[in-house]
Amino acid sequence: MEEKINKKPAYILMTVLVMLWGFDYVVAKTGLEVFKPMSLLFCKYSIGFVTILTIKLLRGNFNLIRPKDIPVFLLCSLCGEVLYFNCEYNALSYIPASLVTIVLAFVPVISIIAERVIFKRRANRRIIIGMVLCLCGVVLVIGADFSELFQGRALGYLLALGAVFCWNVYNYITSYLKDYDSFTLACTQMLCSLCIMAPIALRNMPDFTQLQPTLIVGLIYLGMGSAGFGFLIMVYGLKKLGPTTSALYSDFLPVSTAVFGWIFLRESLSPLQMLGGAVVIAAGYIVIKEKGKIDSLEQTEKKLEQGTKQLEE
């Protein structure tokens, strides 16, 4: 009973995080009317970097990275923050925000396919069924737009799929940096991202004196709310709930994005797209949950093997 009570704040905060990230797309789409994607990302991560760095230093965390890992951090930042968000933000120019997040829910499926091909990791029957359903859901979403695909929307879906692949590459590269603490990892990746984006972003900045107050507030929200405190909530959720449960929350991001998109952007989905979105979310839930069970089983087996070796020695 006590464990459930301790986890309750984490469940609440992860729900808040889904709302924060859902609203992120609305704010970003509004900001893209004035900013180019790279410039908007630069402003977002500049504020996020200052936020995380301040908290890191206040916590007395002065850890630095190893010089030999700098190329890995640069590659992480290029695939994750730079290419991923550029694909995502450019996709917002062609298709509704809710459709972008539905396609992004395809991330765990690509991840498991990659693990199967590269690392020969097993997938049970439920995972395979979930993957097939997820693919069918994405086909329904895109198929419902068939009449408009060749009027620009096809590029939007391709960019969203590009973001899916970039994020999976980012996840695999980041796994090589798991011995760093979360604050050092986040600060370094944000700093590397800013260095990569700076040459293009700074040349394309709008005139800040002409920005509306609402847009300035939006920039602060993107930096502090989504990239800054959103990251802290994610770390807290990972520690309290574990990676599988935390990942399940991100699977419901299309719901919050669709609600905010409907309220603030007047975006709407067709009944077929709603059905496809529901299939993707349900399938993603199955895939992530079953993947968590397999990972837990593999960790248990490794611990048993280590214990057996120690006894033999």
CORCORLIN-V6125 format. One record per pair of residues at least 6 apart in sequence whose ideal C-beta (glycine too) atoms are under 6 Angstrom apart, sorted by sequence separation. I is the first residue (numbers start at 1). J is the second residue. D is the distance in whole Angstrom. If there is no record, write none. Layout:
I&J&D ; I&J&D
This chain:
115&121&4 ; 261&267&4 ; 116&123&6 ; 145&153&5 ; 238&246&5 ; 31&40&5 ; 91&100&5 ; 237&246&5 ; 112&123&6 ; 142&157&6 ; 109&131&5 ; 254&277&5 ; 109&134&5 ; 251&281&6 ; 106&138&6 ; 251&284&4 ; 251&285&6 ; 102&141&5 ; 248&288&5 ; 247&288&5 ; 41&85&5 ; 186&231&6 ; 244&292&3 ; 37&86&5 ; 37&89&4 ; 37&90&6 ; 182&235&5 ; 110&164&6 ; 114&168&6 ; 103&160&4 ; 107&164&5 ; 111&168&5 ; 94&152&5 ; 95&153&5 ; 106&164&5 ; 110&168&5 ; 94&153&6 ; 100&160&5 ; 107&167&6 ; 94&155&5 ; 95&156&4 ; 94&156&3 ; 29&92&5 ; 91&156&5 ; 29&97&6 ; 91&159&4 ; 90&159&5 ; 91&160&4 ; 25&97&4 ; 87&159&5 ; 87&162&4 ; 88&163&5 ; 87&163&4 ; 84&163&5 ; 84&166&4 ; 83&166&5 ; 84&167&5 ; 79&166&5 ; 79&169&5 ; 80&170&4 ; 79&170&4 ; 76&173&5 ; 75&173&6 ; 76&174&5 ; 82&193&6 ; 77&189&5 ; 81&193&4 ; 76&189&6 ; 82&196&5 ; 73&188&5 ; 77&192&4 ; 77&193&4 ; 74&192&5 ; 78&196&6 ; 73&192&5 ; 77&196&6 ; 63&184&5 ; 61&183&5 ; 65&188&5 ; 144&270&5 ; 56&183&4 ; 144&272&4 ; 144&273&5 ; 56&187&6 ; 140&272&6 ; 141&273&5 ; 52&186&5 ; 53&187&5 ; 52&187&5 ; 141&276&4 ; 140&276&3 ; 137&276&5 ; 49&190&4 ; 48&190&6 ; 137&279&3 ; 137&280&4 ; 45&190&5 ; 105&251&6 ; 133&279&6 ; 134&280&6 ; 137&283&6 ; 45&193&5 ; 45&194&6 ; 105&254&6 ; 134&283&4 ; 133&283&4 ; 134&284&6 ; 101&253&5 ; 102&254&5 ; 101&254&4 ; 130&283&5 ; 42&197&5 ; 98&254&6 ; 101&257&4 ; 130&286&4 ; 130&287&4 ; 38&197&5 ; 42&201&4 ; 98&257&5 ; 97&257&5 ; 98&258&4 ; 126&286&6 ; 127&287&6 ; 38&200&5 ; 39&201&5 ; 38&201&5 ; 98&261&5 ; 127&290&5 ; 97&261&5 ; 126&290&5 ; 39&204&5 ; 96&261&6 ; 39&205&5 ; 36&204&5 ; 96&267&4 ; 34&206&5 ; 51&224&5 ; 48&223&5 ; 102&277&5 ; 105&280&5 ; 43&219&5 ; 47&223&2 ; 52&228&6 ; 108&284&6 ; 47&224&6 ; 51&228&3 ; 44&222&4 ; 102&280&5 ; 44&223&5 ; 48&227&3 ; 105&284&5 ; 108&287&5 ; 48&228&5 ; 108&288&5 ; 44&227&6 ; 31&218&6 ; 27&218&4 ; 27&221&6 ; 27&222&6 ; 24&226&4 ; 20&225&6 ; 20&226&6 ; 20&230&5 ; 17&230&6 ; 17&233&5 ; 13&233&5 ; 14&237&4 ; 10&237&5 ; 10&240&4 ; 10&241&5 ; 18&249&5 ; 22&253&6 ; 21&253&6 ; 25&257&5 ; 7&240&6 ; 18&252&6 ; 22&256&3 ; 26&260&5 ; 14&249&5 ; 18&253&6 ; 22&257&4 ; 19&256&5 ; 23&260&5 ; 18&256&5 ; 22&260&5 ; 26&264&5
